Amino acid sequence: MIDLALSNVKSGGLPFSAMIVNPKGEVIGKGVNQVAKKLDCTAHAEIQAIRAASRNQQNYRLHGATLIASGEPCALCYLAIRMAGITKIIILSDRYEAQKQGFDYLWSYHYLNSSFFYELEVVTLDNDRKLLPFQLARTHSTD
């Protein structure tokens, strides 16, 4: 996950990556943030991963799948995750860590009702490399 995000930053993208695994643990979709590259404000990593998984599974419903993301999803992505039927999310960096690294999307959560999160299982992993994509992105933006 981290290497996918690092690769995206190195190619001029943002430090967000996501993958979706089925209940057997097999990767069924991957995505990186391609908002600037595709000129599409919805081309977030999580949505790109959902699109890929849906194509691979030939189904827009991804019940039982788990989404793993380099950064906590924004409100748009949380909505797409719910619409796809995904109920488990594993994140490496939460929204506050992303904000501290210069990626502030906290405003997006104002559009969600707090009860929205009750049906989701969100787990944050502890990883000593989790901030590397954000740090590399900051370095690239100052070049």
N, C-alpha and C positions, 0 to 999 in steps of 0.2 A: 504494500500500500504506500509506504513512504517512498520507495524507489519510483513508483509510478508518478507520484506527486512531484518528486525531484526532476524526473524526466520532463514533465510538463512545464515546469519552471524554466528548465534549460532551453526548451524550445519556444520560450516567450509567453507561456501561459501562466495561470495563477496556481497557487500551491494546493489545489484541491483535487483529490482523486477519490474514487469509490469503486467498490466491487460488490457483486451480489453472489452469494453462494446458496445452493439449494440445500435441503435438509440432509443430504448425503455429504455435504462439505465441498461439493464440486463448484468451481467458479462458472457461473452462467452468464455473467456480464461484467464489463469494466467500463469506466468512464473517467474522463478528466474534464476540468472546467474549460470549455471552448467558447465562452461568451464572445470574446473579442475576435477569435479566429473565424467563427461562423456568423458574426454580427447577429447573434440571437441571444436575447436576454434570458432565455430559459435553458440555455445549454450548460447548465451547472453539472458538475461531475456526477451527482446522484441521479439526475434525470437522464444523463447520457448512459449511465450504467443500467437504469431501468429500461431504457429504449433497447439497448443491446440484449439484455436478458429476455425481454419480451419477444424480440425477433428470434433469439436462439431457442426459446421455449414454445414459440408460436402461440403465445397466450399473453394477454395483457394483465392477467391476474397472476401474481407471484406468491400465492399463499405458502407459508412455511419457509420462505426464503429469508435470509439475513443480509442486511446491507451493512457493509463496513466502509467507513469514510475517514479520510485523513483529518477532516475538520467537521465539527458538528453541523448538520444540515441547517440551512436557513428555513424560514417559514414556508417559502415556495416548495422547497424540496421535501419538507416534512409532509406537506399536503400531497405531493406526488407519491411519496412512500406509502402513505395511508391509502391513496386511491389504487395503488398496485396491490394492496393487501399484505404488504410487508409489515410485520409487527415487532421485529427485533432489529435493533440498530447498534452497531459497535462503532465507537468513535475513538480517535486517537487524541484529538485536541478539542476541548469544548469551546463554546462561543466566546467565553471570556479570555481564554488563552489566545484565540484568533484575534480578538480585539487588541490585546496587548502587543501583538505582532504587527498591527497596522491594518487588519482586515476586520472592520467593524460592520457587522450586519445585524446588530442587536435590534435596530429599529424594526426589522421585519417581523419580529415576534409580537409586536403590538397588535398585529392583525389576527392573532390566534387566541382563542379562548383557552384559559388555563386547563380546562377539563379535556382538551384535545389530547394531551399527553398521557392520560390515564390508560389508554389502550396500547401504548407503546412500551416496549422494554428497551431502555437506552442504557448501554454499558460503556463506561469510559475506561480504556486500557491505559496502563502506565507503561510508557516506553521512553527511553532516554533519547531516542532519535526523532520523536514526534514533532518537534518544532523546526527541524532542519529545512523542510520545504518553505516554511514561512520566512525563516532567516535568509535563505538563498533568494527568495523573491524580493525581499527588501534590498539585498545587495545588488540584484539585477536592476531594480528600479532606480538606483542612484548612479548607475554607470553612465 
